[in-house]
Amino acid sequence: MKQICIVFRHAPYGTTHTREGLDFALLSASFEQQVSLIFCDEAVLHLLPEQHAELSGSKDYVSVFKAFDLYEIETVLACEQSLNAMGLTVDDLAIDVQSASAEAITAQLALADEVLVF
């Protein structure tokens, strides 16, 4: 089984980066690949609840995030430094994620056979 790590770095809306990354993550997981996700920089904002994506012409990401368990995507990390920069904690987020230091993120990346950045 291949280990795939997907890193999200872009802010919500305005681009299709996150949607493409999520589609790839779910597709890979459905083919029994071990998928881990890392949200850093402005991408941590995707994890906030009560977003109204339809107002910007986008789809609701948070509903997709809640399907991670169905696809057996168990490792979802949010960069601790990025959360702090945005004034957020894991308690503010819509789904259960682990806050991860730069060292923990580096360790997760080292485990992956493939790393994709969206």
HELIX and SHEET records of a PDB file:
HELIX    1   1 HIS A   17  SER A   30  1                                  14    
HELIX    2   2 ASP A   41  LEU A   47  5                                   7    
HELIX    3   3 ALA A   53  SER A   56  5                                   4    
HELIX    4   4 TYR A   61  PHE A   65  1                                   5    
HELIX    5   5 GLU A   80  ALA A   85  1                                   6    
HELIX    6   6 VAL A   90  ASP A   92  5                                   3    
HELIX    7   7 ALA A  102  LEU A  111  1                                  10    
SHEET    1   A 5 GLN A  98  ALA A 100  0                                        
SHEET    2   A 5 THR A  75  CYS A  79  1                                        
SHEET    3   A 5 GLN A  34  PHE A  39  1                                        
SHEET    4   A 5 GLN A   3  PHE A   8  1                                        
SHEET    5   A 5 GLU A 114  VAL A 117  1                                        
END                                                                             
